[in-house]
Amino acid sequence: VYDAVARPAVSSTLAGFNASIIAYGHTGAGKTHTMEGAPDGAQRGIIPRAVADIFEHRSARPGARRFLVRASYLQIYNEVLSDLLKPGRNGLAIREDRKKGLRAEGLSEWVVRSPQISSQVDGLLRRGAETRATAATAANDASSRSHAVFCLTFEQSEASGGGEACPRGSVFRSSKLNLVDLAGSERLRVSGASGQRLEECKYINGSLAALGNVVAALTSGTARHARHVPYRDSKLTRLLADSLGGNCKTTMIACVAAASMAETVSTLKFASRARHVHNSARINEQIDQRTALEAER
Ligand SMILES: Nc1ncnc2c1ncn2[C@@H]1O[C@H](COP(=O)(O)OP(=O)(O)OP(=O)(O)O)[C@@H](O)[C@H]1O
């Protein structure tokens, strides 16, 4: 799975595109297993593999002048955004930044450096997992009750070759890679959830329905300028608006478990619809700009 879908997304991010990988599927189908997996060995998930790939790429390109990677990790639980790496930092607002796109205001960002990268990211994932809302449900002993977004942002600069289109100087690229582990949909009639689990379930199903409506609007056949896309109907779709129909190369991984026929059919229907969403990704690049990165020198 990593080689087929995640490696190309990582390469795109390093070339200056924004990319997202979103794990979708019903509860217990294997989304967290796909994104995080076990810390070591063959069962490692997409996040640790992506991080290892990024720093391998970096060491293979010694010409690059600057290469800065920051990690952040948030969850959306019952429509409240929280920083998974700063427990207690809850209720973050989503803001649109002209340069950085959509982001959660006040979310902590952690610089990750090559030599200790694997242990650093494992540490961040562990810390996030301890804070993330999980609970035992009928379908999964450790069910994620929130949507989680692990985000790596990149700032790179290197010397440009010169010429009319690209004058001699520095080329600065900024990009981000969103690694999204959605909470799983659950049929209330089947799961028999009650109390807090029922409340969570309503929020999860509500935000996944909003995601479905956004995908439906984007694939409705109506001309792009004439259609209304209901991004604002949930925090999830608002935060991921760039990934859904915007400046981003997005991959959705549909997770299914053979034991649940109706859920599998519903996930595959959603996935085949989502395949028709068209994004318009571009390299985020500036030439000879002074940046925070340069100021750090
Ligand atoms: N491909 C797989 N190989 C081995 N074990 C798996 C695989 N996929 C899932 N599992 C196991 O199945 C269980 C449920 O998987 P996981 O927690 O990843 O589901 P999920 O889709 O994230 O569920 P939820 O939406 O409830 O959080 C876990 O114990 C996980 O380790």
The ligand as an SDF file (V2000), in Angstrom:
LIG
                    3D

 31 33  0  0  0  0  0  0  0  0999 V2000
   -4.2650   -5.3490    7.6500 N   0  0  0  0  0  0  0  0  0  0  0  0
   -4.2700   -5.7040    8.9360 C   0  0  0  0  0  0  0  0  0  0  0  0
   -3.4550   -6.6510    9.3990 N   0  0  0  0  0  0  0  0  0  0  0  0
   -3.4440   -6.9890   10.7060 C   0  0  0  0  0  0  0  0  0  0  0  0
   -4.2520   -6.4200   11.6550 N   0  0  0  0  0  0  0  0  0  0  0  0
   -5.0850   -5.4750   11.2420 C   0  0  0  0  0  0  0  0  0  0  0  0
   -5.1480   -5.0550    9.8680 C   0  0  0  0  0  0  0  0  0  0  0  0
   -6.0810   -4.0690    9.7700 N   0  0  0  0  0  0  0  0  0  0  0  0
   -6.5680   -3.9010   11.0160 C   0  0  0  0  0  0  0  0  0  0  0  0
   -5.9820   -4.7490   11.8960 N   0  0  0  0  0  0  0  0  0  0  0  0
   -6.2930   -4.8490   13.3310 C   0  0  0  0  0  0  0  0  0  0  0  0
   -7.7050   -4.7160   13.4740 O   0  0  0  0  0  0  0  0  0  0  0  0
   -8.0230   -3.9010   14.6040 C   0  0  0  0  0  0  0  0  0  0  0  0
   -8.8550   -2.6970   14.1700 C   0  0  0  0  0  0  0  0  0  0  0  0
   -8.0620   -1.8930   13.2940 O   0  0  0  0  0  0  0  0  0  0  0  0
   -7.9800   -0.2990   13.4200 P   0  0  0  0  0  0  0  0  0  0  0  0
   -7.9980    0.1520   14.8440 O   0  0  0  0  0  0  0  0  0  0  0  0
   -6.8650    0.1310   12.5560 O   0  0  0  0  0  0  0  0  0  0  0  0
   -9.4060    0.0610   12.7600 O   0  0  0  0  0  0  0  0  0  0  0  0
   -9.9980    1.5160   12.4510 P   0  0  0  0  0  0  0  0  0  0  0  0
  -10.5320    1.4740   11.0700 O   0  0  0  0  0  0  0  0  0  0  0  0
   -8.9960    2.5680   12.7510 O   0  0  0  0  0  0  0  0  0  0  0  0
  -11.2230    1.5540   13.4650 O   0  0  0  0  0  0  0  0  0  0  0  0
  -11.9610    2.8210   14.1790 P   0  0  0  0  0  0  0  0  0  0  0  0
  -12.6530    3.5620   13.1140 O   0  0  0  0  0  0  0  0  0  0  0  0
  -12.9300    2.1560   15.1200 O   0  0  0  0  0  0  0  0  0  0  0  0
  -10.9160    3.5740   14.8750 O   0  0  0  0  0  0  0  0  0  0  0  0
   -6.6980   -3.5160   15.2360 C   0  0  0  0  0  0  0  0  0  0  0  0
   -6.4210   -4.4080   16.2870 O   0  0  0  0  0  0  0  0  0  0  0  0
   -5.6970   -3.6790   14.1110 C   0  0  0  0  0  0  0  0  0  0  0  0
   -4.4030   -3.9590   14.5960 O   0  0  0  0  0  0  0  0  0  0  0  0
  1  2  1  0
  2  3  1  0
  2  7  2  0
  3  4  2  0
  4  5  1  0
  5  6  2  0
  6  7  1  0
  6 10  1  0
  7  8  1  0
  8  9  2  0
  9 10  1  0
 10 11  1  0
 11 12  1  0
 11 30  1  0
 12 13  1  0
 13 14  1  0
 13 28  1  0
 14 15  1  0
 15 16  1  0
 16 17  2  0
 16 18  1  0
 16 19  1  0
 19 20  1  0
 20 21  2  0
 20 22  1  0
 20 23  1  0
 23 24  1  0
 24 25  2  0
 24 26  1  0
 24 27  1  0
 28 29  1  0
 28 30  1  0
 30 31  1  0
M  END
$$$$
